[in-house]
Amino acid sequence: MDKIPLKRDNCIKLENIKIVKAAIRQGDFVYTGWRHADILISMDDAGCDKPSYDDQGFIDQHGNFYRRSSADIIVRVNCIFCQLWL
């Protein structure tokens, strides 16, 4: 589990975003890992407060946090965009 500062960048085009890791937002930081369950276990072991479902999401290649619903849209746009090039 990695802990990185929370970042937001509204200038990236959807088709240029690559979702790279699961993430859980807590305050001004984002905890990352390969699966949300693994992050939750590590956070629990470290004594962190249990986050809500709304704080679960994903980060992109630049470390920007996206909620699950936003990440879903990004992945779908990228799938459609990639298929146009095939």
C-alpha positions, 0 to 999 in steps of 0.5 A: 500500500502506497500513500500519496498526496491527493491530486486533481487535474481537470485538463486531461482529455478522457482518452489520454487517461490510463487507470493504473491502480485501485485507490482509497481517498482519506483526507488529503491523501490517497492510499493505493494498491492492486485491490481495494480489499488489500488496501482496506486490510492494510489501512485497518492494520495501520489503525486508519479510520474505515473509509466510506464506499464513496472514498473508493476509486482509482488513480491514473498514470499521473496520480489523479484520483477518480471515484468508481463511477468516473473511472468507469466512464474513463475506461469505457471511453478508452475502450471505444477510442482504442477500437476506432483505431483497430 
